[in-house]
Amino acid sequence: MIRFDERLNTITLHTRSSSYQMKLDSNGVLLHTYYGPRLRGGDLSTLIQKEDRGFSPNPYEAGTDRTYSLDTLPQEYSSNGAGDFRTPSLEVDCADGSHIVDLRYVRHTIREGKYALEGLPAFYTEGGEGQTLEVELLDRYTGLEVTLLYGVMEEYDLITRSVRIRNGGQGAVQLTRVMSVCLDFPAGSPDLITLGGAYGREREPVRMPLTQGVHTAGSVRGTSSHQQNPFMVLCDHDATEDSGCCWGMALVYSGNFLASAEYTQFHETRLTMGINPYRFAWRLEPGEQFVAPEAAMIFSDHGLGQMSRQFHKAIRCNLCRGPWKNSRRPILINNWEATFFHFNADKIVSIAETAGKVGIEMMVMDDGWFGKRDSDFSGLGDWNVNEKKLPGGLAPLAQRINDLGMKFGLWVEPEMVSEDSDLYRAHPDWAFQVPGRPMTRGRSQLVLDLTRQEVREYILENLRTTLKSAHIEYVKWDMNRSLTDVWSARLPANRQGEIYHRYVLGVYEILEAIHREFPDLLIEGCSGGGGRFDCGMLHYTPQIWCSDNTDAMDRLRIQYGTSFCYPCAAVGAHVSATPNCMTHRTTPMHTRGVVAAAGTFGYELDLNEITDEELEEVRRQITHFKTCWDLVLRGDYYRLSNPFAEEPFQAWMHVSPDKDRALVGVVMDKIHANPCRPRLRLKGLDPQADYRVNGTVYGGDQLMYAGLALPVLDEYEAVQYDIEKV
Ligand code: GLA
């Protein structure tokens, strides 16, 4: 619900459990006055204490009032160069070379339904649900018009934000920084959580108390990256999984981003999030406009767990699209870790045959099926089938797989080109590189310049041809390097600063076209595992390969961190062979199954090479997953341990929305002699109800307050509990 109070000049956004307020002050400055637990009403600007603070200047209109300063007032969208020395939301090189942006209120509108953003992914509602607030601001001296967009989706406690900037002046301007969101908090001692990591160690939560200065997380790699994720949380210092206030913020964007938390001289906090200003310069001719990616904010006063669950539901139901978003995904087997580049049609069929017999439903053929592609040194860009490996092309192979009663899926990496490819020989300028300067290679490949229309058309045409050439029901869309040598032969010198963002818009344009033309196709995103695991991609691909690291123990950490924002339904997770090809660790087949069952669930090995007992275990896993997939995909997720802390076991659970059923996964992490045996306390059940847990009946209250005594497990052993109300 969005309320404008004419008397108080406040606009208040209410969700089910939160309120968010802004106030139009007497100088036309839009102040941010509150974001927290839901309030009945009131004007929260009365809490702002005005003082004459040294070195905090006063705008002209303030006259002799030295207590009025943009530097100390909480701002809804911070100005630049006019007295607010904290993190700016917007930086502009104006036509006359000046850079001042001082935004004042013009008007606002409130309407039913949530806004959409042309060419950009965004949360959506169906049937006109949700509400939109647009607040128009103006810099009176340059004519720069800034419209703040807010979407309210009450049941998820979700408030989305975006910004539209229009050059209403006489000359061209250059935007060099556009934050999608700016959020000021009153004085306090909060913690900041970001998701750091690396290739194979994606989304490791980093939690720190804020101290004076600016803390940032971001990417300048052209993608959202393995190293930092476009997501952050500000929370009470003592917030836990189940208690305390948490403000989560995710950017619906897949390219360079910047998330920053400034802890000010007065211990107030300013969060901003948007496109990374690194090499960003967007030229706006008079009358032109620029739209920033969407930022999504969720507030919880019941700790981090509740915040995550709200993100999960909102992302799954109102960001992901298509028929697969809430339905059971086929249990797949992928040949990558089984064969790498060395396979042919018979090998793929032999993997599929055994897989089909134990209940696997889809065979995915990974990298190596096209062009000259026997290693990662060549072939990208030439999307013609390698007939030596696959005689007759994709159709006969897909048919053989279909004849086994299985679906057929395919790996592609459309955004890339190998130097050793016909495409590169024909169009070297289609790859990012600066003429006369040696290029920087990544995985021995180059990135196609998706800012160019003919490149996007080439990619789209090839994808279309491939997808129509056989019965392909799934695509794994990969992207295996970071961007360098970012220069486009098609753009003039004064527009080269637009490339990073135009690249992302190009990716979205192609994905959108595929989504429309092949609405039933299931697409799994991927970027060397989880290098582009973000809300932007999830609008087009309802699942994303979470990491190239398939080691079950490492996956516990990766999936734990991922769960802070992203739902299990989005997490591509497979059982692979041991010793694991990345960590060389050996874990039991059962454990690998329990861990992969906390995601989309699939396999990534040659089942012909495992023992009969292991194959029997695989059959059991699949039969079991088919009985509980709905809990994993659509249930509420609870983190029961923290794998980054010294805890003996790791545990998590999925609970059905009606609390009738649950699935608990437990893995023994570290074993020490003569160990302590903490009990496992469950969450999210009905304390008044009784539940059958693997055959024995307990009270919901007992399970949650006293806990379960775990069996004695060896290191890396796992146990799963199926829980049902009696
Ligand atoms: C990336 C992916 C892997 C696999 C390879 C193929 O690394 O993350 O799963 O598809 O590419 O080259």
Residues whose N, C-alpha, C, O or C-beta is under 5 A from the ligand:
A	BS01	GLA	W336 D366 D367 C526 S527 G528 G529 D548
